[in-house]
Amino acid sequence: MGLSQKSESDWPGNEARFVALWQRTLPPVAAVASTVYARLRTLYGESHRRYHSFNHIQRCLCAFDQVADGVANPDTIEMALWFHDAIYIPGAKDNEWRSAELFRGYAAACANSTFVQRVGELIMATTHAGIPDQADERFITDIDLCSFGLGWEQFAADGRQIRAECPQMSDQKYFAGLLRFLQGLLNRPTFFFTEHFEQRYGQIARANTLRLIEELQAHGYDGR
C-alpha cells in the first residue's frame, strides 16, 4: 500500500475517529472531545499554513494505519499525531513544546497521567532533534517524515508549500537551514528508523533527498 495523497474532503470520518480515540483514552474528560476536535480544525486551518495543515495530519494517519496493528501503544502514537503540529508559527523553536502543552491542558483532568505524559513526549520526538531510542518514538518520527517517500513531483510540491509558510525568511537563510536538515537525514544509519518505513520508502526518500540537495547546491546554496 502506498502513502496517501488524499485531501481533507476525502476524510469525512475525521471527527468520529478523533472523538472515539479521545473517549477511550482520556476518561473522565470525554465530554470535551468534540470541542477539542473543533479547536484542532481551527488551528490546522490557519491561513498561514500550506503544508502543516489538516492534510498533513491525514497523511500521517494514513501512514499510521499501515502499522497500527504492529505497534505496542497505537492510541498513544495516534493522539500525538493529532496534536504534533497543532501550534505552528513558522520559524519558532517551540512549536512542538507548545503543541504538547496544548494537549496537556485539555487532558489535565485525566486520571491516566502516564498516558498524558507519554503523548507529550511523543509530540516532542517530532522535533527530529536526535535518534530516538524507543519504538513508539521511532514510529512517530518516521510517520511525520513519510512524505519523503512520495514520488518526486509530490515531494517537491510539499517542499514549495513549506517554503511558502516562511515568506519573511530570506532564501539564503531558509535553504541553508533546509540543507543542514537534509544532510542530517542522509547521515543517519538508515533514512527511516523502523523496518516498515525503511523497507517500503527508504530508497525513494534517499533519492528525493539527494536530488533536492543537488538542486539547491546547483543554485548556489550551502548548509553553512
C-alpha positions in Angstrom: 0.0 0.0 0.0 1.3 3.4 -0.9 1.2 6.6 1.0 -2.0 8.7 0.8 -2.3 11.9 -1.1 -5.9 12.4 -0.2 -7.4 15.8 0.6 -9.4 16.7 3.6 -12.7 16.3 1.7 -11.8 12.6 1.3 -11.9 12.0 5.1 -15.5 12.6 6.3 -14.9 10.4 9.4 -12.2 12.5 11.0 -14.3 13.9 13.8 -15.8 10.5 14.7 -12.3 8.9 14.7 -10.9 11.6 17.0 -13.8 11.5 19.4 -13.6 7.7 19.6 -9.9 8.0 20.4 -10.4 10.6 23.0 -13.2 8.7 24.7 -11.3 5.5 25.0 -8.0 7.1 26.3 -9.0 10.1 28.3 -11.8 9.4 30.8 -13.3 11.3 32.6 -12.8 14.2 30.1 -14.6 12.6 27.2 -17.3 15.2 27.0 -14.9 17.8 25.6 -13.8 15.6 22.7 -15.8 17.4 20.0 -14.7 20.8 21.4 -11.1 19.7 21.2 -11.5 18.5 17.6 -13.1 21.8 16.6 -10.1 23.6 18.1 -7.7 21.4 16.1 -9.7 22.0 12.9 -9.3 25.8 13.5 -5.6 25.6 14.3 -4.8 23.4 11.3 -6.9 25.7 9.1 -4.9 28.8 9.9 -4.3 31.0 6.8 -0.5 30.8 7.0 -0.4 27.1 6.8 0.3 25.5 3.4 1.9 22.2 4.4 1.3 21.9 8.1 -2.4 21.7 7.7 -5.1 19.1 8.3 -4.0 17.4 5.1 -0.6 16.6 6.7 -2.3 15.1 9.7 -4.5 13.0 7.5 -1.4 11.8 5.6 0.2 10.9 8.9 -2.9 9.0 10.0 -2.9 7.0 6.7 0.7 6.0 7.3 -0.1 5.2 10.9 -2.9 2.9 9.9 -0.4 0.8 7.9 1.5 0.0 11.1 -1.1 0.3 13.9 -1.6 -3.4 14.4 2.1 -3.9 14.9 2.9 -1.2 17.5 2.7 -1.6 21.2 0.9 1.6 22.0 -1.2 2.7 19.0 -3.5 5.1 20.8 -0.6 7.0 22.3 1.0 7.4 18.9 -2.3 8.4 17.2 -3.1 11.0 19.9 0.4 12.5 19.5 -0.1 12.7 15.7 -3.3 14.6 16.0 -1.5 17.3 18.2 2.1 17.3 17.0 1.7 20.4 14.7 -1.3 21.9 16.4 0.7 25.0 17.2 2.7 26.1 14.2 4.4 29.5 14.0 6.9 29.5 11.1 10.4 30.0 12.4 9.5 29.4 16.1 11.7 27.0 18.0 9.0 25.9 20.5 6.1 24.8 18.3 6.3 21.2 19.4 6.6 22.1 23.1 3.6 24.4 22.8 1.6 21.7 21.0 2.4 19.3 23.8 1.3 21.9 26.3 -2.0 22.4 24.4 -2.7 18.7 24.7 -1.7 18.5 28.3 -4.0 21.4 29.1 -7.0 19.7 27.5 -6.1 16.4 29.2 -5.4 17.8 32.6 -8.4 16.1 34.2 -7.5 12.7 33.0 -6.6 10.2 35.7 -4.1 8.4 33.5 -1.1 10.7 33.9 1.3 8.2 32.3 -0.7 8.3 29.0 -0.7 12.2 29.1 3.0 12.3 29.8 3.8 9.8 27.1 1.8 11.7 24.4 3.7 14.8 25.3 7.0 13.0 24.9 6.0 11.7 21.5 5.0 15.1 20.3 8.4 16.3 21.3 10.0 13.5 19.3 8.8 15.2 16.2 11.4 17.9 16.6 13.7 15.3 15.0 16.5 16.5 17.2 18.1 13.2 17.7 17.9 9.4 17.1 15.0 8.0 19.1 15.7 5.0 21.3 12.2 3.9 21.9 9.9 2.1 19.4 7.0 4.5 19.6 9.3 7.4 19.1 10.8 5.7 16.0 7.4 5.2 14.6 6.1 8.7 15.1 9.2 10.3 13.6 9.0 8.0 10.6 5.3 8.8 10.1 6.0 12.5 10.4 8.6 12.3 7.6 6.6 9.8 5.5 6.1 12.4 2.7 9.8 11.9 1.8 8.7 8.6 0.4 6.3 10.1 -2.1 7.1 10.5 -5.8 9.3 13.4 -6.7 6.6 15.7 -8.0 4.5 15.4 -4.8 7.6 15.6 -2.7 8.8 18.8 -4.5 5.3 20.3 -4.2 5.3 19.7 -0.5 8.7 21.5 -0.3 7.2 24.5 -2.1 4.3 24.6 0.4 6.7 24.5 3.4 8.7 27.3 1.8 5.6 29.4 1.3 4.9 29.2 5.1 8.0 31.3 5.7 7.7 34.3 3.4 9.6 36.6 5.9 12.7 34.5 5.7 15.3 35.1 3.0 16.1 32.3 0.5 19.7 32.1 1.8 18.7 31.6 5.4 15.8 29.2 4.6 17.7 27.0 2.2 20.8 26.9 4.3 18.7 25.5 7.2 17.0 23.1 4.9 20.3 21.8 3.5 21.5 21.2 7.1 18.4 19.3 7.9 18.5 17.2 4.7 22.2 16.4 5.1 21.4 15.3 8.7 18.8 12.9 7.4 21.3 11.3 5.0 23.9 11.0 7.7 21.6 8.6 9.6 22.5 4.9 9.5 19.1 4.5 7.7 16.7 7.1 6.5 13.8 5.8 8.5 14.2 4.2 11.9 11.6 1.4 11.6 11.8 -1.6 9.3 8.4 -1.0 7.9 9.1 2.5 6.5 12.7 1.9 5.6 11.9 -1.2 3.5 9.0 0.5 1.7 10.1 4.1 1.4 13.7 4.4 2.4 15.2 4.2 -1.2 12.7 6.7 -2.6 13.3 9.1 0.4 17.0 9.0 0.0 16.7 9.6 -3.8 14.4 12.5 -3.2 16.7 14.0 -0.6 19.8 13.6 -2.7 18.1 15.2 -5.7 16.9 18.2 -3.7 20.3 18.7 -2.2 21.9 18.7 -5.6 19.3 21.2 -6.9 19.8 23.5 -4.0 23.6 23.3 -4.4 23.3 23.9 -8.1 21.5 27.2 -7.3 24.4 28.2 -5.1 23.0 27.4 -1.6 25.0 25.7 1.1 24.4 24.4 4.5 26.8 26.7 6.3 
